[in-house]
């Protein structure tokens, strides 16, 4: 690399370094961004051994980096990471990256072996570029397309064995807590469900995550990890046995409860289990934030703010919970609050239909009147 840098400096280039990921990729390859004194610019990718693998005279695009990664030695990170870890065995960032790359390799091979053509939202390039991606954690892992697909034992061990081993060791020595292991359902598919080995591994490791959630229930990362493990183990029965041991809101963490980004999937699980009290607990913070936003807009004539109302993922479930628990006054207050703004009034018809469907005819009639009709 030094020879390349010296050659560039001879040509009066000013050198700036940056990394795609300062904590993980920097020891795999480096990016050099160069700028001439008279304003022209260019870029180059240089491997740690000094090999110049790519360059250009315009800002590199996503396609540029994708081409580099899949046509050079950079696409072989696992041997490089293992070599690095031989010299730096206690480097948690490198160990974390090794686990992630082992999973990515097993993920790709599983798709190929079982002829899985479905992609996650993030893997779909068109949606990645043009669609609004769901916020991290806003969807539950969907295993239905792969529920009946299984790798045979020999292939399973060959594909997932190394990942299972490294992951188990990280949990055994406790380093997993410092690693970036969370799985976002919008970014990856829960293909571990196709691996009997990984299902067994997840069953064994899941209680460790649950105990850590009890210790730190405001961690979105822990919840997303648990949701992924649980989906692969038993997506039809999200067991909340450990939930009863969590103080809600946790002492010292009240402002951060519930964990942002994990509310919607947790509400959905509670809804399936008809855990109405828990739904109210999980949605209380969102409700107070919405109430404050609407109250501010009502009190400030002419002021129009962007108020996001997650009706289908949060507030519809909250309304049903209030009705089913007999807290009709709070349900009415909530609907009156929504009726104060145009965006909120869009949900009144659905609210009236919901009330009618669960037998709250009186509420349904009241809310139907708010939108100018009769139930």
Order of alpha helices (4+ residues) and beta strands (2+ residues): alpha-beta-beta-beta-beta-alpha-alpha-alpha-alpha-alpha-alpha-alpha-alpha-alpha-alpha-alpha-alpha-alpha-alpha
